Amino acid sequence: MRIGELAAAVGVTTRTVRHYHHQGLLPEPERRPNGYRDYTLRHAVVLARIRRLTELGLGLAEVRDVLAEDAGKDLVEVLTELDEDLARQEAALRERRARLRALLEAEELPAEGPVSPELSELFARTGRLSGLSDSPMAAKDREILALLDTAASPEVREQLMSLWSGALGSPDAVARAHETYALLDALDDAEPDDPRVTEAARLLAELIPRELLTEADIDQDNSFLRAFYADFAPAQAEAIRRALRSLMEEGS
């Protein structure tokens, strides 16, 4: 058989056959005097088995183990590992679908979504209580919280949501947050030495949960903080620096 005839008999492409040659899965056949490969029934049998194994989801390295005479793993072991991997994928898929259902059943998706259910609830509650979604500064805070919600470990995420939920756990607390955001919004076109910066820093220091600042000096000059401060207007960034510095001094 020629390569095209072999491929057609097994239901694959000639490119696939050549790829399996290149990967060392399918032995190269002898060539006829005219230079064409001469495939035998044995090649078709092996190729058909490769196809069946790959259709089960085995990778080519695993297929090589199964086909090798001195295979490090037998077929039962490889298929058992594959079954366990598929079970993990199924569990992950069920979890993703559960999250999607929760998002679709929510009254309103946050603009920063999708986020965790805990953060989504925090956004919804603070927005309903005081209209914080109208504040550009509050919107930046929501973006930062969404970033942390994505990047943090589950343990840190749970602690973070607990702290912020406690800090904004009442209408009065959210109203104070609204006052803080309003003042910071007003500093959008101000200079860093604007007298309002001091009051904004004081209000912000009262708003931030102190437990967030117990592990490290967050006022150090690192690349993340430089990028963080650069996202704000100069007076706003100065108010944030003073608030964080004040909190760190209180904790020292």
Disulfide bonds with the S-S distance in Angstrom:
none
